[in-house]
Amino acid sequence: MKLSLTKPIVFFDLETTGVDVAKDRIVEISILKLNPDGTKDIKTRRVNPGIPIPKGASEVHGIYDDDVKDEPTFKALAKSLSQFIGNSDLAGYNSNKFDVPLLVEEFLRVGVDFDVANRDLVDVQNIFHKMEQRTLVAAYKFYCDKELENAHSAEADNIATYEILEAQIERYSELKNDINFLSEFSTRQKNADLIGRIVFDENNTEVFNFGKHKGKAVRDILREEPSYYAWMMKGDFPEYTKKVLTQIKLRDFNQS
């Protein structure tokens, strides 16, 4: 079943130096842009991360330092990537937890304010886990009856993810062919900052989701313990987390 779209949606997959959103970098990105008229554009590009690729990461995705030493940095690609993605919704496999936060972090590091506030985020892995509890390779076999060759290649994984989502919509009658519905369905937790350090509670209030203030309203802690803001801004938190924290602080200041 073909996706029903009112605006473009971008499926993307990243190969990286590791899994730490605050520290690690992209070494390969594949973007499949699907337009409402059914046309598709795909771009796959290796990226010089500017830091050594750990051996363990290279053994997973097969990309080594020599493979990317002559490739452009993310900074050199950022503006063209942002323009290509445009206002598209975003989709991927485990993307809400990892790929989206890391992509946004890379944009922010080079001064490109790539916001996700007005985008639907569809995580195909979350749909799969809610329905079947399997891996990407198993998902591809289960939904598409195909063997996933070149697993851990950004483009192969990305195309498989797109095909799986279409097959999921066809298989499950409870899944609406609507990106907003799929975004809501594939969201496990309503994060304010992408990686879940700040989340929304049942009253739609931002609360901390870690440490000594877990479960407490961010605005209350910033009032009662101003030093906590400074600690987080100096700490090893993703730039997007710091951006959201600052927005809450400024919003509360302007309302007082």
N, C-alpha and C positions, 0 to 999 in steps of 0.2 A: 504494500500500500504506500502510495506517494505521500510525503508530508504535505499537509495543508498549511500554507504560509501566507501571512499578510505583510511580512517584511523579510529580508534576507536572514539566514541563519548560517553561522560559521561553525563547522566542526573543526577542531584542531587538536593536535597531539604534540607533546614536547618530549625530546630526549634531553637530559640534563646532566650536570656534574654531580648531582645528588638529590636528596629529598628535603633539604632544609630551605624553606621558602625565603627566609631572610638572608641566606648566605649563598645558595647555589645559583647556577647560571644555565641558560639554555645553550645547547650545542646543536640542536636541530629542531626545526619547527615545520609542521605541515598544516596547511590551512585549506579546507574545502569549503567554498562559499556556495551555498545553494540559494538561488533566487526564487521569488514567488512564481515566476513563469516556468520554473523547472530547469532552467539553465544552470550549469555548474562551472565554477572556476576553481582550480587547485594550484596552490603554490607550495613548494617544498624547498627549504633552504637550510643549509648548515651554517652555523654561527660560531665565530671565534669567541669563546666565553671570557677571554682575558685572564683566566686562571687555569692552572693545570687540571686536567680531567683525571680524577682518581681511577686507579686500575680497576677497582670493583665496578665502577659505573661503566667504564669502557667494555668490560667483559659482558655486561648486560646488553648494551645497545650497539657495540661494535665500532664505536667512534673514538679515535685516539687523538692525542695532541697534534700529531703530524697531519691528520685528516682535516683539521680546521685552522691550521696556522696561517693559511693564506685567505681564509674566508673573512667576510666583513663582521664587525662587531655588532651587537644588538643596537648600539647607539646609531650606527650608520644605517640600520634597517628600520628603526623605530617609526619614523614618520610615514614611510611608504606602507609599512604593515598596518599602522593605525588608519590610514586612508583606505586601504583595501578592505579592512574589516568594517569601517564606517560605523553605522548604527546597528549593525547586525546583532541578533541574539547569539548566544554562545552555547555550544554543545561539545561533549567529549566523554571520555571514559575515565571515571574517577576525577573528573575535571573540577567539580565544585570544591573538592578537598585539596587538590594539588595544582592542576594545570592553570586554572583561572587565577588563583592567588599568585602563582609564580609569574605568569605573564603580566599581570597588573604591576607586580613588584619591579619587573624589568623595565616597564614603561616609566614608572615613577623614578627609577634610578637615573634615567637619562632626561628627565624633565618633561615627559609627555604625560599629561593628565588623562589617562585612559580610564574612564569611569564605567562602572557596571550598574549604576543605580537604576537606569531605565532599560535594562536588558533582561530578558528571560534567560535563565541558565538551566540547561537540560543536561543532567548527568545520567548517561545511559547505564553506567555501572549500578547506580542506586536503583534504577528501575529493574535491572536484572537481579540484583540481590533481594529486592522485595518479592520478586516472582520465583526465582530459581536458585539463588545462592551458588554461583559458579565463577570461574575465571573468564578473561576475555577470550582465550583460545576455545574454552568449552562453550562460551556464549555464541561464538561464531559458528561452531559446529552445530549447536543446539538449534539456533534460530535460522541459520542460513544453509545448513547442511554442507558446509565447506570447511576445508582444512586451512588454517591461517598460516600461510607461508611467510617467512621473513618477519616473524613476531619480534617485537621490540624495534622494528623499523618504524619511524614516525609515520610515514605515509601509509604503510600496510596496516598499522594499528588504527590509523585515522579513518581510512576507507572502510575497514571492517566495522568500526563503531557506527558510522553512518548507515551502513547496510543493516546492522543489528537493530537500530532504532526503528527503521521502516518495518522490519520483520516483527518487532515487538508490537507495534501498533496493529499490524494485521492479525497477530495471534490472540491478543487480549482484548476482548470486547469492552472491558472497563477503561481502557486507555483511549482517551479522546485524541483525535488527530488535530491537536491544537497546541501550539508551542507554550502558551501561558499555562495550560493545564499540565503539560509534561514537565514544565519547570517546577510547578508546585508539587507534583507527584514525586519528582526525583530529588526534592530537597528534604534532607533528613532533619536538619536543624536550621533555624532561621538566624543566620549570622549577620552581625552588623559590619564585620571587618574581614570577611571572606574565610579566614582560617579558624575562626571560632574563639578567639580570645575575648571578644565582646559579642554577646548574643542578645536577642530579644526575648523577654519573658512572656508569660501569658497575657500580660497587659500591654505588650508591645513597647516595653521600656527597656533601654539598653542596660544590661547588667554584665559584670565581669564573669568570665567563665573559667577562671584559673586563680590559683594562689589564695592568699589570706582573705581576699574580698570576694571570693567566688559567690555568685548569687546576689550580690549587692548592687544597687543602682549606681551606674557610673557617675551620674551627676551628683549624687549624695557624697560619694567618696571624694570627688574633686573639690567639693565644698569643705568637707570635714578634714581632709588630709591633702592639701595642695601639693605637698612634696611627692605624692604618689604620681602625679602627672609628670613632674620633672624626672622622676626615676624611670618611668616608662619611655619618655622621649629620649633619654640617654641610653636606654637599654637595648638589648639585642632583639628588638621586635621588628616585624616587617614595616616598611614605610606606610603601607595602606592602613595598618592598625593604628599607627601614629596619626595619620590623617584623620581617621574616624574619631579618635580620641580628642583631637584638637577641634573638630567640628562640634562635638558635644560640649566641650568647654566653652567655645565661642557662642554657641546657641544659648547656653544657660546664662552666660554673661550678658548677652543682649536682651534677655528676658527679665533680668533682675533690675 
